[in-house]
């Protein structure tokens, strides 16, 4: 006969308790693992959603941007920042302004709208002055954006990025912070695209310096080329140079702000004869009637216009400091 095993009651209770504890521990471990898996899934979904949103925002800004995002097969339209070509919209805007100003000037100076044809003769000069104004404004905008690029680049270099990766990170930050009509982001995008085809970024940046003819950009390119050719602590050299160039740009900006006050005074003095003539016509029309009814008077008014225009051009040259 087989001998039946008999356990005391206490031992059976202990075994059952141990089994229950093991099962409870397993259940708890499974719950913890399931919670971790769920948390990881939630975090991954959040990260993916954030990436999708960031990509959508970046793509929308690139679509709205004036320059389309270039693909490796695209030909980048290099902009010559030393010259400015008027667009159709800008030409129409200039013509609208002339159509408003010329009749008013003809009535003020000659009391006849037909004499406005005299103001139509120097239209090419108006066009050239308008192009120079827009060209200088674009160059000043590029200098300001380049200073912001240098500050972001210096921060990335201090963190420990290489020069190429610092340029990439600076591009990602600037495209999210600068306005949509910025200039520097399209140039940085083209530099990064060229670097993917084994063209050094400093070479593409030097191309930008030649097209802009801005002294600070040329100086920075020379520093980067020299630092990479001679070796040494490249990151420290580039970082110090970027800080110095950024200070130079900020100093030039302060000087330009001081000169802008003198330019405002120059504009006031230029248009002062116009306001004086309008005041005389309103208050003492009979006194200056001879200037509008005789040939000598019309010649005098014509000489006033020529002298005023010459004074304006002379003042522009004096205040045009680069």
C-alpha positions as CSV (number, residue, x, y, z in Angstrom):
1,X,0.0,0.0,0.0
2,X,1.2,3.5,-0.9
3,X,1.9,5.6,2.1
4,X,-0.1,8.8,2.1
5,X,1.8,11.9,2.8
6,X,0.4,14.0,5.6
7,X,1.3,17.6,6.3
8,X,0.4,19.5,9.3
9,X,-2.1,22.2,9.0
10,X,0.4,25.0,9.7
11,X,2.7,23.9,6.8
12,X,-0.3,23.9,4.4
13,X,-1.2,27.4,5.4
14,X,2.3,28.6,5.0
15,X,2.5,27.1,1.5
16,X,-0.8,28.6,0.5
17,X,0.3,32.0,1.8
18,X,3.6,31.8,-0.1
19,X,1.7,30.9,-3.3
20,X,-0.7,33.8,-2.8
21,X,2.3,36.1,-2.2
22,X,4.0,34.9,-5.4
23,X,0.8,35.4,-7.4
24,X,0.2,38.8,-5.9
25,X,3.8,39.8,-6.7
26,X,3.4,38.6,-10.2
27,X,0.1,40.5,-10.6
28,X,1.8,43.6,-9.3
29,X,4.8,43.2,-11.5
30,X,2.5,42.7,-14.5
31,X,0.6,45.9,-13.6
32,X,3.8,47.9,-13.2
33,X,5.0,46.6,-16.6
34,X,1.7,47.4,-18.2
35,X,1.7,50.9,-16.7
36,X,5.3,51.4,-17.9
37,X,4.4,50.3,-21.4
38,X,1.3,52.5,-21.4
39,X,3.4,55.5,-20.2
40,X,6.0,54.8,-22.8
41,X,3.4,54.6,-25.5
42,X,1.8,57.9,-24.3
43,X,5.2,59.6,-24.2
44,X,6.1,58.3,-27.7
45,X,2.8,59.4,-29.0
46,X,3.3,62.9,-27.5
47,X,6.8,63.1,-29.0
48,X,5.5,62.0,-32.4
49,X,2.7,64.5,-32.2
50,X,5.1,67.3,-31.3
51,X,7.4,66.3,-34.1
52,X,4.4,66.3,-36.5
53,X,3.3,69.7,-35.3
54,X,6.8,71.1,-35.6
55,X,7.2,69.7,-39.1
56,X,3.8,71.2,-40.1
57,X,4.7,74.6,-38.7
58,X,8.1,74.5,-40.4
59,X,6.6,73.4,-43.7
60,X,3.9,76.1,-43.5
61,X,6.6,78.7,-42.9
62,X,8.7,77.4,-45.8
63,X,5.6,77.5,-48.1
64,X,4.8,81.0,-47.0
65,X,8.4,82.1,-47.2
66,X,9.5,84.1,-50.2
67,X,12.1,81.5,-51.1
68,X,10.9,77.9,-51.7
69,X,12.7,75.1,-49.9
70,X,15.3,73.9,-52.5
71,X,15.7,70.2,-53.2
72,X,19.1,68.7,-54.3
73,X,18.1,69.0,-57.9
74,X,16.9,72.6,-57.7
75,X,18.9,75.6,-59.0
76,X,19.1,78.2,-56.2
77,X,18.4,81.8,-57.4
78,X,21.4,83.7,-56.1
79,X,20.5,87.3,-55.2
80,X,22.9,90.1,-55.9
81,X,22.5,92.3,-52.8
82,X,24.5,95.1,-54.3
83,X,21.7,95.8,-56.9
84,X,17.9,95.8,-56.6
85,X,15.4,94.9,-59.3
86,X,11.9,96.2,-58.8
87,X,9.1,93.8,-58.9
88,X,5.8,94.5,-60.7
89,X,4.1,95.3,-57.4
90,X,6.8,97.8,-56.4
91,X,6.7,99.4,-59.9
92,X,2.9,99.8,-59.7
93,X,3.3,101.3,-56.1
94,X,5.9,103.8,-57.3
95,X,3.7,104.8,-60.3
96,X,0.7,105.3,-58.0
97,X,2.8,107.6,-55.7
98,X,4.0,109.6,-58.7
99,X,0.5,110.0,-60.0
100,X,-0.5,111.5,-56.7
101,X,2.6,113.7,-56.0
102,X,3.2,115.1,-59.5
103,X,-0.3,116.8,-60.0
104,X,-0.1,118.2,-56.4
105,X,3.5,119.6,-57.1
106,X,2.4,121.0,-60.4
107,X,-0.5,122.9,-58.8
108,X,1.6,124.2,-55.9
109,X,4.5,125.5,-58.1
110,X,2.9,126.4,-61.4
111,X,-0.9,126.5,-60.7
112,X,-1.4,124.3,-63.7
113,X,-1.6,120.5,-63.9
114,X,-0.1,120.6,-67.4
115,X,3.3,121.8,-66.1
116,X,3.4,118.4,-64.3
117,X,5.1,117.1,-67.4
118,X,8.2,118.8,-66.2
119,X,8.3,116.4,-63.2
120,X,7.9,113.4,-65.5
121,X,11.2,114.0,-67.2
122,X,13.4,112.8,-64.3
123,X,11.4,109.6,-63.8
124,X,14.6,107.4,-64.4
125,X,16.2,109.3,-61.6
126,X,13.2,108.6,-59.3
127,X,13.5,104.9,-60.2
128,X,17.2,104.8,-59.4
129,X,16.7,106.5,-56.1
130,X,13.8,104.1,-55.2
131,X,16.0,101.1,-56.1
132,X,18.9,102.4,-54.0
133,X,16.5,103.0,-51.0
134,X,15.1,99.4,-51.2
135,X,18.6,98.0,-51.8
136,X,20.0,99.7,-48.7
137,X,17.0,98.7,-46.6
138,X,17.6,95.0,-47.7
139,X,21.3,95.2,-46.8
140,X,20.5,96.7,-43.4
141,X,18.0,93.9,-42.8
142,X,20.6,91.3,-43.8
143,X,23.2,92.8,-41.4
144,X,20.7,92.7,-38.6
145,X,19.7,89.1,-39.3
146,X,23.4,88.1,-39.7
147,X,24.1,89.5,-36.2
148,X,21.3,87.3,-34.8
149,X,22.8,84.4,-36.6
150,X,26.2,85.0,-35.1
151,X,24.7,85.2,-31.6
152,X,22.9,81.8,-32.0
153,X,26.0,80.3,-33.6
154,X,28.1,81.4,-30.7
155,X,25.7,79.8,-28.2
156,X,25.7,76.5,-30.2
157,X,29.5,76.5,-30.3
158,X,29.7,77.0,-26.5
159,X,27.4,74.1,-26.0
160,X,29.8,71.8,-27.9
161,X,28.5,71.5,-31.4
162,X,30.9,71.5,-34.4
163,X,30.8,74.4,-36.8
164,X,28.7,72.7,-39.4
165,X,26.2,71.4,-36.8
166,X,26.1,74.8,-35.2
167,X,25.0,76.3,-38.5
168,X,22.3,73.7,-38.9
169,X,21.0,74.3,-35.4
170,X,21.1,78.1,-35.9
171,X,19.0,77.6,-39.1
172,X,16.4,75.6,-37.2
173,X,16.1,78.3,-34.5
174,X,16.1,81.3,-36.8
175,X,13.4,79.9,-39.1
176,X,11.1,79.7,-36.1
177,X,12.0,83.1,-34.6
178,X,12.6,85.4,-37.5
179,X,9.7,86.9,-39.6
180,X,8.6,85.1,-42.7
181,X,10.1,87.6,-45.0
182,X,13.6,87.1,-43.7
183,X,16.7,86.9,-45.9
184,X,19.2,84.9,-44.0
185,X,17.3,81.7,-43.7
186,X,17.2,81.0,-47.4
187,X,21.0,81.6,-47.6
188,X,21.6,79.3,-44.7
189,X,19.4,76.6,-46.2
190,X,21.5,76.8,-49.4
191,X,24.7,76.5,-47.4
192,X,23.4,73.4,-45.6
193,X,22.3,71.9,-48.9
194,X,25.7,72.5,-50.4
195,X,27.4,71.0,-47.4
196,X,25.5,67.7,-48.0
197,X,27.3,67.6,-51.4
198,X,30.7,67.9,-49.6
199,X,31.0,71.6,-50.2
200,X,32.4,73.4,-47.1
201,X,30.0,75.8,-45.5
202,X,32.6,78.5,-45.3
203,X,33.0,78.4,-49.1
204,X,29.2,78.9,-49.6
205,X,29.3,81.7,-46.9
206,X,32.1,83.4,-48.8
207,X,29.9,83.4,-51.9
208,X,27.3,85.2,-49.8
209,X,29.9,87.7,-48.7
210,X,30.9,88.5,-52.3
211,X,27.3,89.0,-53.3
212,X,26.5,91.3,-50.4
213,X,29.8,93.2,-50.2
214,X,29.3,93.5,-46.4
215,X,32.6,93.9,-44.5
216,X,31.5,91.9,-41.4
217,X,30.5,88.8,-43.4
218,X,33.7,88.9,-45.4
219,X,35.7,89.2,-42.1
220,X,33.9,86.3,-40.6
221,X,34.5,84.1,-43.6
222,X,38.2,84.9,-43.6
223,X,38.4,84.0,-39.9
224,X,36.7,80.7,-40.4
225,X,38.9,79.8,-43.4
226,X,42.1,80.7,-41.5
227,X,41.0,78.9,-38.4
228,X,40.3,75.7,-40.3
229,X,43.5,75.9,-42.3
230,X,45.9,76.6,-39.4
231,X,44.2,74.4,-36.8
232,X,44.2,75.2,-33.1
233,X,41.1,75.8,-31.0
234,X,38.7,76.4,-34.0
235,X,35.6,76.7,-31.8
236,X,37.2,79.3,-29.5
237,X,38.5,81.3,-32.4
238,X,35.2,81.4,-34.3
239,X,33.3,82.1,-31.0
240,X,35.5,85.1,-30.2
241,X,35.4,86.4,-33.8
242,X,31.6,86.1,-33.8
243,X,31.3,88.1,-30.6
244,X,33.6,90.9,-32.0
245,X,31.7,91.1,-35.3
246,X,28.4,91.1,-33.5
247,X,29.6,94.1,-31.4
248,X,30.8,95.9,-34.5
249,X,27.4,95.4,-36.2
250,X,25.6,96.7,-33.1
251,X,27.9,99.7,-33.0
252,X,27.2,100.5,-36.6
253,X,23.5,100.2,-36.0
254,X,23.8,102.8,-33.2
255,X,25.6,105.2,-35.5
256,X,23.0,104.7,-38.1
257,X,20.3,105.5,-35.6
258,X,22.0,108.8,-34.7
259,X,22.3,109.6,-38.4
260,X,18.6,108.9,-39.0
261,X,17.8,111.9,-36.8
262,X,19.8,114.1,-39.1
263,X,18.1,112.6,-42.1
264,X,14.7,113.5,-40.6
265,X,15.9,117.1,-40.2
266,X,17.1,117.0,-43.8
267,X,13.7,115.9,-45.0
268,X,12.0,118.6,-43.0
269,X,14.3,121.3,-44.5
270,X,13.7,119.9,-48.0
271,X,9.9,120.2,-47.8
272,X,9.9,123.4,-45.9
273,X,9.7,125.6,-49.1
274,X,6.7,123.6,-50.2
275,X,4.9,124.4,-47.0
276,X,5.9,128.1,-47.2
277,X,4.5,128.4,-50.7
278,X,1.3,126.7,-49.6
279,X,1.0,129.1,-46.6
280,X,1.6,132.1,-48.8
281,X,-1.0,131.0,-51.4
282,X,-3.6,130.5,-48.7
283,X,-2.9,133.7,-46.7
284,X,-1.5,136.2,-49.3
285,X,-2.5,134.9,-52.7
286,X,-2.3,138.3,-54.4
287,X,1.3,138.9,-53.2
288,X,2.7,135.8,-55.0
289,X,0.3,135.9,-57.9
290,X,3.1,137.3,-60.1
291,X,5.0,134.0,-59.8
292,X,2.1,132.1,-61.5
293,X,1.1,134.6,-64.2
294,X,4.4,135.8,-65.7
295,X,7.2,134.0,-67.5
296,X,9.8,135.3,-65.1
297,X,7.8,134.1,-62.2
298,X,7.5,130.6,-63.7
299,X,11.3,130.6,-64.3
300,X,11.8,131.5,-60.7
301,X,9.6,128.7,-59.5
302,X,11.4,126.3,-61.8
303,X,14.7,127.4,-60.3
304,X,13.3,126.8,-56.8
305,X,12.4,123.3,-57.8
306,X,15.8,122.6,-59.2
307,X,17.6,124.1,-56.2
308,X,15.4,122.2,-53.8
309,X,16.1,118.9,-55.7
310,X,19.9,119.6,-55.7
311,X,19.9,120.3,-52.0
312,X,18.0,117.1,-51.4
313,X,20.6,115.0,-53.4
314,X,23.5,116.8,-51.7
315,X,22.0,116.0,-48.3
316,X,21.5,112.4,-49.2
317,X,25.2,112.0,-50.1
318,X,26.3,113.7,-46.9
319,X,24.2,111.5,-44.7
320,X,24.9,108.3,-46.6
321,X,27.6,106.9,-44.4
322,X,28.6,103.2,-44.7
